[in-house]
């Protein structure tokens, strides 16, 4: 085989970059054009309470040997401050981060430094005492930290190092986000004018922020859709006992979230239509699982109200089965997990379920018995918080359910439409884009994970987007993931998921 043919095959399978295969130097990354980096998140300094050790050289070595070229370091700022004083830095810990940057250079792996917990901001627990978005001191201190990192790494080229400011900002408005990013980039560029900065999208990385373009920063999205597949039985997701076993691709299922007047941008009824109408009277049963703050469930049949039920949360005992206080939102989100029923008259053609008062509620099942030749059920858990209803559901005899519009995140095509297209449009406008995190927790069946991963990877390959799997070693990764349904390969003291690794290397 000729040398040129060998390099072409190596490039095709991700063993070297296309530029390497052609014998040319790849261009330096910029805020307007990111390479198609591929790699992993390394979690050695992810959280002060459980992960605060030095990075591991063998990780960089293996990542390079397997043909990958990128690591993201999501870190907790509390690991490098002294005795809780967020203005005092621990030089020993900073040198451990220096070592990771040096290993990146040694093994040709780009290092992206991320403040997963920044002064004044985190998506994890415990929450920060002062909010970066509203507190001037938190803003000042966060700028101090980014300025310190910029000064420390000044002169290291962007092909070796980038900064990812914050992890997955959630429910803040774009104007506030832009204001804070402007302050942080100013602090960085005073020290290092050319440093490459990457900002996660809003809504946990799901929504591009075109308003950031003027600040000349690249942007990062996420690959955790659909949540019911990627975070199945994940303990940090709260009460998810009602989530059914994931499959992929997914057929139509119930969007169990009903949003009330406090969420007007998401509010719409769930509509069930019976093909041909009900031949005889039946019973509608609705299982209400979680209620946020308060809600009013109103059920109507052909326009006539047949049930009204008010849910109001609080502490202690009640009709709910579990009282849950969500500190991050200062609200009770209690688990009710109860069935509520209403009669349906013969001839009924349409049933609507609506939340007419309050925040939101989640249903995990609806049944109509009898209908046609038997029981019709729609299972909940397939939609994430914030997904809109897919139009009306048509129920047919024999348990067939058809949604009026495509179900979000249920196939490669829907992933492309909902999670890739907005970011391709941003990239095409002149903003660099990368998928900063993605992956699936180890409780999702491995065949389902592999089918879903292939669709994600093929989409990103088609779009020309790079990615970083969460994580390398651990419950989402290719090493030591502790899945119960994988035949692991013993590899240098680790348990290797060879099928997953081969899939990643091929894309």
Buried (B, 14 or more C-beta within 10 A) or exposed (E): EEEEEEBBEBBEEBBBBBEBBBEEEBEEBBBBBBBBBBBBBBBBBBBBEEBBEBBBBEBBBBBBEBBBBBBBBBBBBBBBBEEEEBEEBEEEBBEBBEBBBBBBBEBBBBBBBBBBBBBBBBBBEEEBEBEBBEBEEBBBBBBBBBBBBBEBBEEBEBBBBBBBBBBBBEEBEBEEBBEBBBBBBEBBBEBBEEBBBBBBBBBBBBBBBEEBBEBBBBBBBBBBBBBBBBBBBBEEBEBBEBBBBBBBBBEBBBBBBBBBEBBEEBBBBBBBBBEEEBEEEBEBBBBBBBBBBBBBBBBBBBEEEBBEBEBBBEEEEBEBEEBBEEEEEEBBBBBBBBEBEBEBBEBBEBBBBBBBBBBBBBBBBBBBBBBBEEEBBBBBBBBBEBBBBBBBBBBBBEBEBBBEEBBBBBBBEBBBBBBBEBBBEBBEEEBBBBBBBBBBBBBBBBEBBBBBBBBBBBBBBEBEBBBBBBBBBBBBBBBBBEBEEBEBEEBEEBBBBEBBBEBBBEB
